[in-house]
Amino acid sequence: MAFATYLSQLFSPASSLAGSNTTLIGGLALFDRFFRFLDLPVDVPEPLLSAPDPGPTPSSPVAVRFDHVSFSYRPDEEVLHDVDFTAQGGELTALVGPSGAGKTTLLSLAARFYDPSAGQVLLGGTPLPAFQEEPLRRVTSMVTQDLFLFHASLDDNIRYGRPNASDQEVMAAAEAAQLADLLRQLPEGLQTVVGERGYRLSGGEKQRVAIARAILKDPRVLLLDEATSSLDSHAERLIQDALARLFHGRTVIAIAHRLSTILAADQIVVVENGSVVERGRHLGLLAHPGLYARLYHEQFDSPPAAEVRYARDL
């Protein structure tokens, strides 16, 4: 009896020990790929001499200029062709166009995740490569469709863009992003752990956390890639009100597939096949047959009178 008992207790550790070699070999292969990734050269090197710090807050509007920009992810496949427009300081510029037109690539260039193959992107008249990475990241905030939340509390996830913010500032940002109702439902409030990639939250709740993060960061340049795509109509209306306050004094470049969200844009840039094909405001673009008018009428068979009156008043 003792022998049989000890044998059963010995079997599991012995089996684990035999399998540890397989785990070790797999881990070594993983670490080899990991370190090869870390050793890759940096695509956007820092300048030897930095331009002046653009400043942490929107004390004055700053424009983002795409100066005849072309870009290729692969040498033989150009995704942007001679894109030329300016997102004026303190204004909302909307990027509109079919999927795959190059809108997200334009936002990535504005955030300097990549450098253009030709032309240049300028912030306040200074090319982005002239800025050091830290001050450039500090004045730019981006909310994407593919959100990433850490396996940490709501408080930690909102503070990610500005770790030294006070508790009152974090709560104010959460309320501005319409998270107050969610916080009341959670027994631990802001200290609730959201799980890996925020799996404990719905898609709309994750987007609101990302928007709260952007509000707390208080950037000069705000880049939005379908930041309200996972929200219902009521929540989207509340978020639009919050974003309208955030837009004040900032340069905003926003991608929107739901055209109802960008009727108030100061400038609408229509992109197709990597090129700018139209540019203007809502009513002006709607008055001429073109891609924007076609996209608009595909979403709205007949434009609601309230929307037309609202756009005319702008």
Helices and strands as residue ranges (DSSP letters): H 2-38, E 64-74, E 77-87, E 92-96, H 103-110, E 118-123, E 126-127, G 128-130, H 133-139, E 140-143, H 154-159, H 167-176, H 180-185, G 189-191, G 196-198, H 203-217, E 221-225, H 233-247, E 251-255, G 259-262, E 267-272, E 275-280, H 282-286, H 291-299, H 305-313
